[in-house]
Amino acid sequence: MSQSSPASPTPAVDSHAHVFEHGLALAAKRRYRPDHDALLGDYLAQLDAHGLTHGVLVQPSFLGTDNRYLLAALRAQTARLRGVAVVEPAIGDADLQAMAAAGVVGIRLNLIGLPAPDLGAAPWRDLLERIDARGWHVELHLPAARLQEVMPALLAAGCRIVVDHFGRPDPALGVADPGFDDLLRHADSGRVWVKLSGAYRNWADAQCAQAGRVAARRLLEAFTAERLLWGSDWPHTQHRHVAYGATRQWLDDWIDDAAQRRQLLGDTALNLFQFQGDFA
């Protein structure tokens, strides 16, 4: 696979995707078992087909802390990809350095169906200090109602935070979800970013364009395009009927201003995910 990024007058980043093969060893605790492959070559073809120059690969929850497949994909496309890993708090510095060399720029806390860890306890506190020293971020995936379980501790630790999938508001409440309001209040911290991604994880398919637009407008007012990101969530696990092109079109449906879309696809994502400059 070529190491170079395709020529493009407008850099654009897909900030959320996964790669895996269905025969990989799975985590003991998981919500989902894939029955299909999501191969790197297929993902790169989607980027090319839709004018995206770069991508961010996120460790799937069902692979747990075994990041080997993720790291191999990153090493195959060092100029074009960055990664977000899932790690144990006691991970060694040598392992973190190896991840950084491959292109990892953050860790993910996927707490759907899981209790929040004690981020003030020694192992986690030490890890967050080491993550912050590398300029990495902490990515959060949990319902909006639970964001307050972890965000204050992460902000107190000096972390940069990326919140997945619009903050996962309750589908029945949408932007009226008090947890969504809590997320908006953290915009003033200057250290929280939100991904406009996975709309179908919050709303029925037919509602994604309009409900996502309402949520995106609220987020844009609070965070501005300098703190918002877009992600395809490819290969749309558990929602495989969704087409990549539809997820990209939704961004145009959600945000009218082309300059704002260019900002969040371009400089916002390029800077946060460290596409500009060498790896740590």
C-alpha positions in Angstrom: 0.0 0.0 0.0 1.4 3.4 -0.9 2.7 5.5 1.9 1.8 8.9 0.4 -1.4 10.8 0.7 -3.4 11.5 -2.5 -2.9 15.0 -3.9 -5.8 17.2 -2.9 -6.3 21.0 -2.9 -8.5 20.7 0.3 -7.3 18.4 3.1 -10.2 16.7 4.7 -10.3 14.2 7.6 -12.7 11.4 8.5 -12.2 11.4 12.2 -13.9 8.1 13.1 -13.6 4.7 11.4 -12.7 1.1 12.3 -10.7 -1.7 10.6 -10.9 -5.4 11.6 -11.2 -8.9 10.4 -14.0 -11.2 11.7 -11.6 -14.0 12.7 -9.6 -11.9 15.2 -9.5 -12.8 18.9 -12.3 -10.9 20.6 -12.4 -9.3 24.1 -14.1 -11.4 26.8 -16.5 -8.6 27.6 -18.1 -7.3 24.4 -21.5 -6.2 23.1 -21.0 -7.3 19.5 -19.3 -10.0 17.4 -18.6 -9.0 13.8 -19.4 -11.4 11.0 -17.7 -9.5 8.3 -14.4 -7.8 7.5 -13.6 -4.1 7.5 -10.3 -4.1 5.7 -7.9 -1.2 5.4 -7.9 -1.3 1.6 -11.7 -1.0 1.5 -11.6 2.0 3.9 -9.0 3.8 1.9 -11.1 3.3 -1.2 -14.0 5.0 0.6 -11.8 7.9 1.5 -10.7 8.2 -2.1 -14.2 8.0 -3.5 -15.5 10.7 -1.3 -12.6 13.2 -1.4 -11.2 12.6 2.1 -7.4 12.9 2.3 -6.9 11.5 5.8 -8.6 9.1 8.3 -8.6 8.3 12.0 -8.9 4.7 13.0 -10.5 4.0 16.4 -9.9 0.7 18.2 -13.2 -1.3 18.1 -14.6 -2.2 21.5 -14.8 -5.9 20.7 -11.0 -6.1 20.3 -10.4 -4.8 23.8 -6.9 -3.7 24.5 -5.3 -5.9 21.8 -4.3 -3.0 19.4 -2.1 -5.1 17.1 -4.4 -4.9 14.1 -4.9 -1.2 14.5 -1.2 -0.6 14.8 -0.5 -2.7 11.7 -3.0 -0.6 9.7 -1.5 2.7 10.9 2.1 1.5 10.0 0.9 0.7 6.5 -0.3 4.3 6.0 1.8 6.5 8.2 1.2 9.7 6.3 -2.5 9.3 5.9 -3.8 7.8 9.1 -3.8 8.4 12.8 -5.2 6.1 15.5 -7.0 6.0 18.9 -6.1 3.0 21.0 -7.7 1.3 24.0 -5.2 0.6 26.8 -5.0 -0.7 30.4 -4.0 2.1 32.8 -0.8 0.3 33.8 0.5 0.2 30.2 4.3 0.8 30.1 6.0 3.9 28.6 7.7 1.7 26.0 4.4 0.5 24.7 3.0 4.0 24.6 6.1 5.1 22.6 5.6 2.3 20.1 2.0 3.4 19.7 3.0 7.0 19.2 5.6 5.9 16.6 2.8 4.1 14.7 0.5 7.1 14.7 -1.6 6.8 17.8 -2.7 10.2 19.2 -5.3 9.3 21.8 -6.9 6.6 24.0 -10.6 5.7 24.1 -12.9 5.1 27.0 -15.8 3.2 25.6 -18.1 3.0 28.6 -21.3 1.9 26.9 -22.7 -0.7 29.3 -19.7 -0.4 31.6 -19.1 1.4 34.9 -16.9 4.5 34.8 -13.3 3.8 36.1 -12.0 5.7 39.1 -9.9 8.3 37.2 -8.6 9.7 40.4 -7.0 6.5 41.5 -3.2 6.1 41.1 -3.1 3.9 37.9 -5.5 6.1 35.9 -4.1 9.4 37.3 -0.6 8.4 36.2 -1.8 7.3 32.8 -3.7 10.6 32.2 -0.5 12.5 33.1 1.5 10.5 30.6 -1.2 10.9 27.9 -1.4 14.6 28.4 2.4 14.9 28.3 2.3 13.3 24.8 -0.3 15.7 23.6 -2.8 12.9 23.2 -6.5 13.2 23.9 -9.0 11.0 25.7 -12.0 9.9 23.5 -15.3 9.2 25.3 -18.2 7.0 24.2 -21.1 6.8 26.6 -24.6 8.2 26.9 -25.0 11.9 27.4 -26.6 11.4 30.8 -23.3 9.8 32.0 -20.8 12.3 30.6 -20.6 14.0 34.0 -19.3 10.7 35.5 -15.9 11.3 33.8 -15.6 14.7 32.2 -15.0 16.7 35.3 -12.2 14.4 36.4 -10.6 14.4 32.9 -10.7 18.2 32.7 -9.3 18.5 36.2 -6.4 16.3 35.1 -5.7 18.7 32.2 -6.8 16.3 29.5 -8.1 17.2 26.0 -11.4 15.3 25.5 -13.1 14.1 22.3 -16.7 13.1 22.7 -18.1 10.6 20.2 -21.3 10.6 18.2 -22.9 14.0 19.1 -22.5 13.1 22.8 -25.0 10.2 22.5 -28.1 12.1 23.6 -31.2 10.0 24.5 -33.1 9.4 21.3 -36.4 10.2 23.0 -35.1 13.6 24.2 -32.6 14.7 21.6 -31.2 18.2 22.4 -33.6 18.3 25.4 -31.5 15.7 27.1 -30.0 17.3 30.2 -26.8 15.4 29.5 -26.5 17.2 26.2 -26.9 20.5 27.9 -24.1 19.5 30.3 -21.9 18.8 27.3 -22.6 22.2 25.8 -21.6 23.9 29.1 -18.1 22.3 28.8 -17.5 24.2 25.5 -16.0 27.1 27.5 -13.2 24.9 28.7 -11.6 25.0 25.3 -10.4 21.4 25.8 -13.5 19.5 24.5 -14.2 18.5 20.9 -17.3 16.7 19.7 -17.6 14.3 16.7 -20.6 14.7 14.4 -20.7 11.0 13.7 -22.8 7.9 14.2 -26.1 9.8 13.9 -27.9 6.5 13.4 -26.8 5.5 16.9 -28.9 8.3 18.3 -31.9 8.6 15.9 -33.8 6.5 13.4 -32.3 6.7 9.9 -35.1 8.9 8.6 -34.4 11.4 11.3 -30.6 11.6 11.0 -30.6 14.6 8.6 -33.0 16.7 10.5 -32.4 15.6 14.1 -28.6 15.7 13.4 -29.0 19.3 12.0 -30.7 20.5 15.2 -28.0 19.0 17.4 -25.2 20.2 15.1 -26.5 23.7 15.2 -26.5 23.7 19.0 -23.0 22.2 19.1 -21.8 24.7 16.5 -23.1 27.6 18.5 -21.3 26.4 21.6 -18.1 24.9 20.3 -17.7 26.6 16.9 -16.1 24.7 14.0 -12.8 24.9 15.8 -14.0 22.2 18.3 -16.2 20.0 16.0 -15.1 17.0 13.9 -16.9 14.8 11.3 -16.6 11.0 11.2 -18.1 8.4 8.9 -18.2 5.7 11.6 -17.3 3.2 8.8 -18.1 0.3 8.5 -21.2 1.3 10.5 -21.2 -1.8 12.8 -24.7 -3.0 13.6 -25.9 -0.5 11.0 -24.3 -2.0 7.9 -27.2 -0.8 5.6 -25.8 2.8 6.0 -23.7 4.0 3.0 -20.5 5.9 3.5 -21.8 8.6 1.0 -24.9 9.2 3.2 -22.8 9.9 6.2 -20.7 12.5 4.3 -23.9 14.0 2.8 -25.3 14.4 6.3 -22.6 16.9 7.2 -23.8 19.1 4.4 -27.3 18.7 5.7 -26.3 19.6 9.2 -24.0 22.6 8.5 -24.9 25.1 5.8 -21.8 27.2 5.8 -19.1 25.7 3.5 -16.3 27.5 5.3 -17.4 26.0 8.6 -17.4 22.5 7.0 -14.0 23.0 5.6 -12.7 24.2 9.0 -13.9 21.1 10.9 -12.9 18.7 8.2 -9.5 20.5 7.7 -7.6 22.5 10.2 -9.6 21.4 13.3 -9.0 17.7 12.6 -5.5 18.1 11.2 -4.3 19.9 14.3 -6.1 17.7 16.9 -5.0 14.5 15.3 -1.4 15.7 14.7 -1.4 15.3 11.0 0.8 18.4 10.8 4.3 17.6 12.1 6.1 14.5 13.0 5.0 11.8 15.4 6.0 12.0 19.1 
